Amino acid sequence: MVRISFAASSLILATITTAAIVPKDTPGTPNPTNAKAIYVLDNEASNSVLAFKINDDGTVSDGIATSTRGFGCGKYPSESAADGTLHDSHIFQGSLGLAGNVLVAVNPGSNQLSLFSIDEQDATKLTLVGEPADSHGDFPVSVAVSEKLKQACVANTGSKASIACFSIDAVKGIVALDESPRSFDLSQSTPPTSAASTFSEVFFNDDESALIVTVKGDRKTNAGYVSVFPISKDGVISTEAVKSSPQGTGFLCGATTIPGTNTVLITDPLDSVLGAVIVSVDSATFEVVTVAVTHIGDNNATTNAAFSASTGSVFVSDDYVNHLVEIDPKSGAILNDFHFEEEHAGFADLTVAGKFVYALEPAEQSTIAVVDVATGKEVQHLVAKGLGALAQGLAVLA
């Protein structure tokens, strides 16, 4: 049985109306990121993962493509979705999942997952393990991977909407764990015809005691919500969810957990939020309540978030604004609003490694921006050969 909670708590509001950059002191030591590579899904008809080596100075080299042997959104003609959903890589987050030396990619056009092992000596060398596995639903868009549980869970957001979980192994590949997937009534088609009423991102909470999925509302009568699946001590993920609609939200998108806490920052570009919301997940009831709201003055569509261990803060990106916003994960206060001299239409995904943010700008010729978290300066603007306008997903191997 699904429990529904509209619980609320006292809200802390953080508002910004003008862009301001307040640089922090730049560390005086050279920067080894300790990261080896970042991975991006090209999402073309013949789907591939591109692996970009991270150099000692934090910059990235040209990518190396490895086929998923599945199909991306490019399988479908752009006119399949009236509002361009299929060819808008901004609306789904987490299309790549990484844990240990295992990388999992979604194939929306063939309803499959692909699992790769990552070479220990060369992190850009990916080896497909077995054949792509059925995702047990239609149009998989987001995947969460747990090294601790040795499991991957995928969000299928088409006509057969579901959350399905699998065991993963760098030798054996992907094996389904569920007799039947966790079904959702999203009233969608395959492929989806709207961004509304679709899954955004599936992920594990910080201590991996729960699997969480964010769902967009329709901006009209149906509120967005968060579904939380408790995980038993022996690693079994429940088939029943606790469903909550945190106060002040409606179009919940990408999220990031806050290490060492039961809180999560979720982006939400709905009018009432215009930025992000910090929520708390109750460790006993698994209900989700709002604890802080962040209003971003020049927000257009803030949909992605990543936590930086270097700064102890969260960075969020906007699909259509050339900036990164740094947020205090406790209060929701805006710490910095970094705008860039290089022209960017916006960023569809981002990740953090060491003292750098890596942000993806999908375009006919996609780019990857490398930004120093201490100064907010863009240190590299890489034209990512092999990535077009459908590119999505960023995963980093530290």
N, C-alpha and C positions, 0 to 999 in steps of 0.2 A: 504494500500500500504506500502511496506517495503522500507525504505530509506537506502541506503548503503553509508557509509562514510569511507574513508581511510585517514581521517584527522590525522595530526601529530603535535606534538609540540616539543619544544627544549627538548632534552633528557639529563638526568643526568645518567652517567654510574658509577656503583659501582662494582669493581672487586676484587676477592680474589683468590690468587693462592696457598696459603699454609694455613693449618688449624692453627688457633691461638685461645686460650681461654683467655679472659680478664675478670676475675670474677669481679662482682660488690660487694659492701659491703653487707654482709648478715644482714638483719634486726635483731635487737636485741630482738624483742618481739616474743612470741610464735605465731605460725601461725594458727589461725582458718581460714579455707578456706571459711567458710560459704556455702560451696557446700555440697549437700546431697548424690548425686549418679551420676555415669556415666552409660551410656547405650550403648550396642554394639549389632549389628545384627549378628547372627551366619550364616545366609545365606545358611543353609543346605536345603536339599530337603523339609523336614518339618521345616519351618522357625520359629525361635524364637528370642526374645529379651532377652539378659542377662543384669540384673541390678546389679551393683557393688556398695556397700555402701562405701562412702568416710568417713574415720575416722577423728577424731579431728586433728590428726597430718598430714592430707593430704593423707595418704596411703589409699589403697583400700582393701576391703575384698572380699572373693570368691563370684562369681556371682550367682544370682537366675534367672532361665530361665522361660519365659512365652511365650507360643505359640502364633504366629500371626494368626494361622489357614489358612495360605497361604503357598506358595512354594517359596523357594529361588533359587539361581543359581544352587544349588546342584541337582535340579530336572533334569538338563541336563547332559548327559555324557560329560566328559572332551574333548572327540574327536569332540564334536559339533562345536568347534571353532578351525580353523586351527592354530591360534597363541596363543591358550590358553586364549582368552579373558574372557570367562565365568568363568574361575577358576583363574582369576587374580583380586583380590579385590582392587588393587591399582588404577585402571583406572577410577573409578567412585567415586564421593565424595557426601556426604550429604544423605546417605541412611536412616538416621533417622532425623526427625525434631521435635523440642521441643519448646513449648511456654506455660508459666504458668504451669498448672498441666496436660497438654495434650501432649502426645507423638505419633507421626505418623511414621509408618515403611512401607517401600516398600517391595513388594513380586514379584521379577522379574519373577519367574517361573509360576505365576498364574495371572499376570497382575492385581494386586490388591493392595490396601492400607489398612493397619490396624491401628485403632485408639485406644489408651489406655488412661485411666485416671490414674493419679499417686496419691497414697494414701498420704494424708497430714501428717500422723504420721510416715509412713514407706515408704520412697521413692523407696525402692526396690520392693514394692508391686504394680504390674500393673494389671489393670482390662480392658479386651477387651470390648469396647463399641460397641454393635451390631455385625454385621458380616463384614468381609472384603468387601470393596467397589471396584467396577470396576474402574481401573485407566484411562479408556477412551483412551487407546493406548496400545502398546505392549512393554514389557520389561521395567517397571519403575525402575529407578536407583537412582533418587535423589528427595528429597522433601523439600520444604521450608514451614515453618509454621509461621504465624503472630498472636500474641496474640491481637494486636491492631485491625487488620482487621477481626479476627476470621475466617481466611481462611488458606488453605493449597494448594500449587500448586506442581504438580509432573511433572518430565521430563521422558517421555517414549521414549526410544532410539532404539526400534526395527523396524520392517517393517512399522508399523503404528506409526511413530515418532510424538510426540506431546507434548505440554505443556497444562495441564488441571488443572482447579482450583475448589476447593470445600469449602463449609462452614463446620466448625468443631465445635463440642460442646461436652463437657465431658458427657453429658446425651443423646443427640440426635444422636451423632455419625457424620458420614461423609455424606454430601449431595452435589451432583454435582451442580455447578453453571452455567456451560456453556452448551448451546444448542449443540455446536460442539466444539471440542478442537482446540487449535492453532496448525495447522499442519505444519510440517517441512519435507523437502525433504533431508533426510540423506543418501538415497540409501543403507539402511541397511536391514538385514534380522532379523528374530526372531528365535533363539537368534542371536545377532550380531556376525559377523565372523571376526571382526577386531576392534582394539581400535580406529583407525582413523575414522573420520566422525561419532563420537558419542557425545552425550551430556556428559558433565563432572559434572557440578553442577548447580542447580537452587537455587536462594536466593533473598531475599529482600534487597534493599539498606538501608543505615543507618536510614533515616527518613521515610522509607516505602512509598516513592512516586513512586517507580518503582520496577518491578520484573525483575531480570536479570538471563540470562542463558549463560554459557560458552560452546563453541562447539569446538572440536578438528578438526584441518585440517587433510589432508591426507599425509602431508610431501612431496607432489609432486606438484600438480597443484591447489589444493583447500586450501586456507588459512583458518586458524581457525578464529572464529569470536565471537562477543558478541552480543546477542539480548536483547534489553531493552523494556519492556512493561510498558508504563506509567500507573500510578494509579490515578484516579480522586479523588477529595476531599471527595466524598461520598463513596470511597472505591471500585470503580469498576475498575477492571484490564482490560486494553485495549486488544483487540484481534489482534491488529496490532503492529508490533515491529519495532524499529529503529535498524538497523543492522550495526555494525561497525567492521572493522578489524584493531585494533590498530597497529601502526607501530612496526615492529620488532618482531611480535608474529606469531604463526602458530599452536601451539598444546596446546591451553589454557586448563588448568585443574582446580584444586580447588582454591577457593578464600576466602578472608575475607574482610569485610568492615572495614573502619577506622572510629571509632566513632566521631561524631561531624563534619564530612567532607563529601564531595561528591566523595571521592577517594576510590579505591578498590585495594588491592594487589592480583594479580592473578599469580599463578605458571604456568610456561611454560618451559618444558625441551627441547624445540626445539633448534637446534644447534645455531641459532642466538641469543638466549636468555640465555639458560643454567642456568635457575634459576627462576627468577620472574620478573614481570613487575608491576609498579604502574600506574594505569589509573585514569583519571578523567571522571566522568559522568556529562555532561552538564545538569543543572537543567531545562533549557528551551527547548533545542532541543533533549536531551537524547542521543546525540552522545558521543562516548567513544574515548578518545585520550590518547596516552602514554605520561607520564610525567617523568618517571624514569625507568631504567632497572638495574637489579641486576644480575651480573655474578657470579656464584659460581664455584670456581676452580675445586673441586672434585665432581661436580654434575654428577649424572647419570640419575635420573628421579625424579626431585622435583615436587611433585604433590599436596601437601596439605599445608594449611596455617591456622594460628589462631592468633588473636590479644590478647595481654595481657594487661589488664587495670593496672596491678601491675607495669609493666615496661614501658608502653606506646609504646611497640614495637611489631613486628610480628615475630612469629616463623614458620619456614617452615621445612618440613621433606622430606626425599628422600626415594623412594621405596627400593633402593638397597645399600644405604650408611648408616653406623651406626653413624649418627650425627643429630643434630638439629642446624639450622642456625637462628640467631637473626638478624632482619633487621629493620633499621630506616624507618618508614612508610612515612616520608616526603622526604628524599633524596634518599632512596634506598640503602644507605650505609650499609655494613655488620658490625654489632656491635660485634658479637661473632660467633664462629663456635665450638659448643660443641660436642666433641667426648666422647664415653663412654667405661669404662673398661669392662662392661658386653657385651657379644657378641650379636649383633642384625644384622639380614640380611638387615634391613631397616624398615621403618614405613609406613603403609598404610593409617593412619589417625591420627589426633591429635586434642586435644581441650585444653583449658586453664581454670583453676578455681583458684582464689586467686593467690598464688605465685607458683603454680605448673602447669607444662605441663603434660598431660596424652597422651601417644603415643601408638598406637596399632601396634604390629608386628604379622601379620598373619603367621601361620606355622602349621604343623601337630599338634603341641601343642602351640597355640598362647600365647603371653605374652603381658602384659601392663607395660610400663615403666613410672614411676613417677619421674619427673625431677624438681628440684628447679630452678626457673627462675633466681634467684639472683646469684647463684653460678655455674649453669650448671651441678650440680652433680645429678646422678641418685640415688634417695633415696629409691626406691623400684623397684624390678624386679619380677612382679607377674606372675606366670604361671597360665594362666586363664583357669581353668577347664571348659570344656563345649564349648570352642571355638577352631575350627580347622582352616584349611588353607583358608577357604572361608570367614572368619570373616571380616566385614567391618563396617564403620560408628561409630562415637563416638559423643554422645550428653551428655551434663552435666546439671544437675539441681542444680542451685546455690541457 
